[in-house]
Amino acid sequence: NAGVMQNPRHLVRRRGQEARLRCSPMKGHSHVYWYRQLPEEGLKFMVYLQKENIIDESGMPKERFSAEFPKEGPSILRIQQVVRGDSAAYFCASSPYTGTVNTGELFFGEGSRLTVL
Amino acid sequence: KQEVTQIPAALSVPEGENLVLNCSFTDSAIYNLQWFRQDPGKGLTSLLLIQSSQREQTSGRLNASLDKSSGRSTLYIAASQPGDSATYLCAVSHPQKLVFGQGTRLTINP
């Protein structure tokens, strides 16, 4: 059973370009979370999605950032018009739970490291 | 707002010592608490998950305890080894997302 797969592992963009980060959850997992880790800081929650639904996007910046988890295919975190402050490691996690409360374990991918020049 | 604090921020000990990492959280209304390990430039590896109804979990040389009422958890590492060197992260589920502490950077010296 493959783990959470993220790609690309490393991405370099110039200011103003777009960054697209992809996450395929573990097989059988229908819930995806995105976290951001800025240099020398802890992980901060960004968004929680299930298939075709955004459940909680309270950690997403109001502008330039969006996320989706379509019925088919990976979850995508999209950053438009990137700025140097977007440079960070972006981690995706998945969970198998299907109830109304998350009591399950989260499994993390290796992360995508974005560098904005 | 849930806040998670980990003390100490960094710890360096000789190989073979037993050690304790601390985690505290401000809101006791959690569903579970998870300890992770993160190696430099890598992702997170789940070490132990404690449900809110449990008081501790053990895996090999690791033991994690949870005291919800006081908002504390400890991760005990027995007979430390150089391979244990990493950053250890504590996270609480509150309620549908994990809130992380800043981590404890652990160095085990041979």
Interface residues (C-beta under 8 A of the other chain):
Chain A: Y33 Y35 E41 G42 L43 K44 F45 Y48 I55 D56 G59 F91 A93 V101 N102 T103 E105 L106 F107 F108 G109 E110 G111 R113
Chain B: Y31 N32 Q34 F36 G41 K42 G43 L44 T45 S46 L49 Q51 S52 L89 A91 S93 P95 Q96 K97 L98 V99 F100 G101 Q102 G103
